[in-house]
Amino acid sequence: MGLRMRSLPRYQAAVRAGQHDICGCFPTGRHYPGIADRIAKGVVKVHGLADEYAAEAPWISAPMAVVDFETTGLSAETDRVLEMGIVFIDNGKVGATHNFLINPTIPVPEEARKIHGIGDAELAQAPRFEEIFLEIAGLLHGRVPVAYNAAFDKKFLLAEFARITDAMEDSPPPAFRAEVEWIDPLVWVRELQKYEKGKKLTDVCARMGISLEQAHRASGDAEATGKVLLALAKDMPQPYGELIRIQTQYAAQQETEFQQWRSRRT
C-alpha cells in the first residue's frame, strides 16, 4: 500500500533523526532523497552539473535563474519563443524579475494565442531573439538554470542559441550548455506529491498556497516556479551533486512509467 502524503513529514523526520530501522526508500523501492546528505561525500562524479558550482555545496545557496518561455507552439525545431521570463534566486530567496517580449518572426497560431494571450500585433515591434541575446546571456551567466518541466524550456533555449552564429566569444552560461541538467521542480512534485491530484504548475500553486497571478505569462510562471522549488527544498537532497543525480534517476523512471501507461491505453 502506497505511503500517503500526510505521513511523509513524520517519515522524513525519522530518517533525518537517524532511526536506522527506516529503510530510506519509498514503498516503490526508489531511493529516498532524505538520505542523500549521508552519502554525498561518496559522490565522485555526477554528470550534468554546472561546473561553476561545487557538487558538495548546498544547491539552495547557489545563484539560480528560473526560466520560462511562452512560444508559438510545442516544437522547438519549428516553433519560436515569443516571451521569456527570468527570475533570480539568491541566497534561497526569490529576487529580481526580468521579462522580454520577443518577435518570433513567424505568425502566432490562434491556439497558442488563446493560452498566453500574446498576438502578432503586440510582438510586431518587439526585438528578435538575436537582438537581445547578449543581455539574456548576461542575466544567465554563472547561474544554475531552473524550469518547471525543464526539458521543454531547455530545448527552446538551445534551439534559439543554435540559430545564432558567433554570438559569444567566451564560454556560454550554464543554461546554454547542452550537458548541464536544469533543476526541475516538476520532477520533485511528481515524487513528493505523488498521491496528490494535479501536477500542473497552477494546480501545485493552488495546493501549496502559492500565488500565481499571471499564469501562462513568462515572468509570472517563472516566479511561481521559484517559490514552488523553495517550498519543496526541505524535502530534497541538499548537496547540488546529489540533487541532480537523484533528479536524473527520478526523471528517467517517471518517463518509463509514462510510456508504459501510454502503451496500455493504445
C-alpha positions as CSV (number, residue, x, y, z in Angstrom):
1,M,0.0,0.0,0.0
2,G,1.4,3.4,-1.0
3,L,2.7,5.8,1.6
4,R,0.2,8.7,1.7
5,M,1.4,12.3,1.7
6,R,0.2,13.1,5.2
7,S,2.7,10.6,6.6
8,L,5.7,11.9,4.7
9,P,6.8,14.6,7.3
10,R,7.0,12.0,10.1
11,Y,8.8,9.6,7.8
12,Q,11.3,12.3,6.7
13,A,11.9,13.4,10.3
14,A,12.6,9.8,11.3
15,V,15.2,9.4,8.6
16,R,16.9,12.7,9.5
17,A,16.9,11.8,13.1
18,G,19.0,8.7,12.3
19,Q,16.4,5.9,13.1
20,H,18.1,3.2,11.1
21,D,15.1,0.9,11.0
22,I,13.8,3.3,8.4
23,C,14.9,1.8,5.1
24,G,15.4,5.1,3.3
25,C,13.3,4.1,0.4
26,F,9.8,4.9,-0.9
27,P,7.5,1.9,-0.9
28,T,8.1,1.8,-4.6
29,G,11.8,0.9,-3.8
30,R,13.2,4.2,-5.1
31,H,16.0,5.9,-3.3
32,Y,14.6,8.5,-0.8
33,P,16.3,11.8,-1.2
34,G,16.4,12.5,2.6
35,I,19.4,10.2,3.0
36,A,21.4,11.9,0.2
37,D,23.2,14.1,2.7
38,R,24.7,11.0,4.3
39,I,26.3,9.7,1.1
40,A,27.2,13.0,-0.5
41,K,30.9,12.6,0.4
42,G,30.9,9.4,-1.6
43,V,29.9,11.1,-4.8
44,V,32.9,11.2,-7.2
45,K,31.4,12.3,-10.5
46,V,27.9,13.4,-11.3
47,H,27.1,14.2,-14.9
48,G,25.1,17.3,-15.7
49,L,26.4,19.7,-13.2
50,A,27.3,23.3,-13.9
51,D,31.0,23.4,-13.2
52,E,30.7,26.9,-11.7
53,Y,29.3,25.3,-8.6
54,A,30.7,22.5,-6.4
55,A,28.9,19.2,-6.3
56,E,29.1,19.0,-2.5
57,A,27.9,22.6,-2.0
58,P,24.2,23.1,-0.9
59,W,22.2,24.0,-4.1
60,I,19.9,26.2,-2.1
61,S,22.8,28.7,-1.7
62,A,23.7,28.7,-5.4
63,P,22.7,31.7,-7.6
64,M,19.9,30.4,-9.8
65,A,17.9,31.6,-12.8
66,V,14.4,30.4,-13.2
67,V,13.5,30.4,-16.9
68,D,10.0,30.3,-18.5
69,F,9.0,30.6,-22.1
70,E,5.8,31.3,-24.0
71,T,6.0,30.1,-27.5
72,T,4.2,29.8,-30.8
73,G,3.8,26.1,-30.3
74,L,5.3,22.9,-28.9
75,S,8.1,22.1,-31.3
76,A,11.5,23.6,-30.6
77,E,12.5,22.9,-34.2
78,T,9.7,24.7,-36.0
79,D,8.2,27.0,-33.3
80,R,9.7,30.0,-31.8
81,V,10.0,31.8,-28.4
82,L,7.8,34.9,-28.1
83,E,8.2,35.7,-24.4
84,M,10.9,34.9,-21.9
85,G,10.8,35.3,-18.1
86,I,14.0,35.1,-15.9
87,V,13.7,35.2,-12.2
88,F,16.7,35.2,-9.9
89,I,17.0,33.1,-6.8
90,D,19.8,34.4,-4.5
91,N,20.6,33.0,-1.0
92,G,17.5,30.9,-1.0
93,K,15.1,33.8,-1.9
94,V,13.2,34.8,-5.0
95,G,14.7,38.1,-6.2
96,A,14.9,40.2,-9.4
97,T,12.4,39.5,-12.2
98,H,13.1,40.1,-15.9
99,N,10.6,39.8,-18.8
100,F,11.2,40.0,-22.5
101,L,8.7,40.1,-25.4
102,I,10.4,38.6,-28.4
103,N,9.4,38.9,-32.1
104,P,9.2,35.2,-33.2
105,T,9.5,36.2,-36.9
106,I,6.6,33.8,-37.6
107,P,2.8,34.2,-37.1
108,V,1.4,33.3,-33.7
109,P,-1.2,30.5,-34.2
110,E,-4.6,31.1,-32.7
111,E,-4.5,28.1,-30.4
112,A,-1.2,29.4,-28.9
113,R,-2.6,33.0,-28.5
114,K,-5.6,31.6,-26.6
115,I,-3.2,30.2,-24.0
116,H,-1.0,33.1,-23.3
117,G,-2.9,36.0,-24.9
118,I,0.0,37.3,-26.9
119,G,-0.6,38.0,-30.6
120,D,1.1,39.3,-33.7
121,A,0.2,43.0,-33.1
122,E,1.8,43.0,-29.7
123,L,5.0,41.4,-31.0
124,A,5.4,43.5,-34.2
125,Q,7.8,46.0,-32.6
126,A,9.5,43.5,-30.2
127,P,13.2,42.7,-30.7
128,R,14.2,39.4,-32.3
129,F,16.0,36.9,-30.0
130,E,19.4,37.6,-31.5
131,E,19.0,41.3,-30.8
132,I,18.7,40.7,-27.0
133,F,20.7,37.5,-26.8
134,L,23.8,39.1,-25.1
135,E,21.5,40.7,-22.5
136,I,19.9,37.4,-21.8
137,A,23.2,35.6,-21.7
138,G,24.4,38.2,-19.2
139,L,21.5,37.5,-16.9
140,L,22.0,33.8,-17.0
141,H,25.8,34.0,-16.5
142,G,27.1,31.9,-13.6
143,R,23.6,30.8,-12.6
144,V,22.2,27.3,-12.2
145,P,19.2,27.0,-14.5
146,V,15.8,26.1,-13.2
147,A,12.5,25.5,-15.0
148,Y,9.2,23.7,-14.5
149,N,9.1,20.8,-17.0
150,A,12.7,21.9,-17.8
151,A,13.0,19.7,-20.9
152,F,10.6,22.0,-22.7
153,D,12.3,25.3,-21.9
154,K,15.8,23.9,-22.3
155,K,15.0,22.6,-25.8
156,F,13.7,26.0,-26.9
157,L,16.6,27.9,-25.4
158,L,19.2,25.7,-27.1
159,A,17.3,25.9,-30.4
160,E,17.3,29.7,-30.2
161,F,21.0,29.6,-29.3
162,A,21.8,27.3,-32.2
163,R,20.3,29.7,-34.7
164,I,22.8,32.4,-33.7
165,T,26.3,32.1,-35.1
166,D,29.4,33.6,-33.5
167,A,27.2,35.0,-30.7
168,M,29.6,34.6,-27.9
169,E,33.4,34.7,-27.7
170,D,33.6,33.3,-24.2
171,S,32.2,30.2,-22.6
172,P,28.3,30.3,-22.6
173,P,26.4,30.4,-19.3
174,P,25.2,27.1,-17.9
175,A,21.7,27.3,-19.4
176,F,23.2,27.4,-22.9
177,R,25.3,24.3,-22.4
178,A,23.5,21.1,-23.5
179,E,25.3,18.9,-21.0
180,V,24.0,20.9,-18.0
181,E,20.9,19.5,-16.3
182,W,18.4,22.1,-15.2
183,I,16.8,21.8,-11.7
184,D,13.2,20.8,-12.4
185,P,10.6,21.2,-9.6
186,L,8.1,19.2,-11.6
187,V,10.2,16.0,-11.2
188,W,10.2,16.6,-7.4
189,V,6.4,17.4,-7.4
190,R,5.8,14.0,-9.1
191,E,7.7,12.2,-6.3
192,L,7.0,14.2,-3.2
193,Q,3.3,14.8,-4.1
194,K,2.8,11.5,-5.8
195,Y,-0.7,10.9,-4.4
196,E,-2.0,14.4,-4.9
197,K,-4.1,15.2,-8.0
198,G,-2.8,17.7,-10.5
199,K,0.9,18.3,-11.3
200,K,0.5,21.4,-13.5
201,L,2.1,24.5,-12.1
202,T,-1.3,26.1,-11.5
203,D,-2.5,23.0,-9.6
204,V,0.6,22.8,-7.4
205,C,0.5,26.5,-6.6
206,A,-3.2,26.3,-5.5
207,R,-2.4,23.3,-3.4
208,M,0.6,24.9,-1.7
209,G,-0.9,28.3,-1.2
210,I,1.5,30.0,-3.7
211,S,0.1,33.0,-5.6
212,L,0.2,32.8,-9.4
213,E,-1.4,36.0,-10.6
214,Q,-0.1,35.8,-14.2
215,A,-0.5,32.2,-15.3
216,H,0.8,31.5,-18.8
217,R,2.9,34.6,-18.8
218,A,6.6,34.0,-18.7
219,S,7.7,36.0,-15.6
220,G,4.6,35.1,-13.6
221,D,5.2,31.4,-14.2
222,A,8.9,31.7,-13.5
223,E,8.3,33.4,-10.2
224,A,5.8,30.8,-9.1
225,T,8.2,28.1,-10.2
226,G,10.9,29.6,-7.9
227,K,8.5,29.7,-5.0
228,V,7.5,26.1,-5.5
229,L,11.1,25.0,-5.6
230,L,11.9,26.8,-2.4
231,A,8.8,25.3,-0.7
232,L,9.9,21.8,-1.6
233,A,13.6,22.3,-0.7
234,K,13.3,20.9,2.8
235,D,12.4,17.5,1.4
236,M,15.0,17.5,-1.3
237,P,18.7,16.4,-1.0
238,Q,20.9,19.4,-0.1
239,P,24.2,18.8,-2.0
240,Y,24.0,20.1,-5.5
241,G,25.5,16.9,-7.0
242,E,23.1,14.6,-5.2
243,L,20.1,16.7,-6.2
244,I,21.0,16.4,-9.9
245,R,22.0,12.7,-9.6
246,I,18.7,11.7,-7.9
247,Q,16.6,14.0,-10.1
248,T,18.0,12.4,-13.2
249,Q,17.1,9.0,-11.9
250,Y,13.6,10.1,-10.9
251,A,13.0,11.7,-14.3
252,A,14.1,8.5,-16.2
253,Q,11.8,6.4,-14.0
254,Q,8.9,8.8,-14.5
255,E,9.3,8.8,-18.3
256,T,9.4,4.9,-18.3
257,E,6.2,4.8,-16.2
258,F,4.5,7.3,-18.6
259,Q,5.5,5.3,-21.6
260,Q,4.1,2.2,-20.0
261,W,0.9,4.0,-19.1
262,R,0.5,5.3,-22.7
263,S,1.1,1.9,-24.2
264,R,-1.7,0.4,-22.1
265,R,-4.1,3.0,-23.4
266,T,-3.4,2.3,-27.0
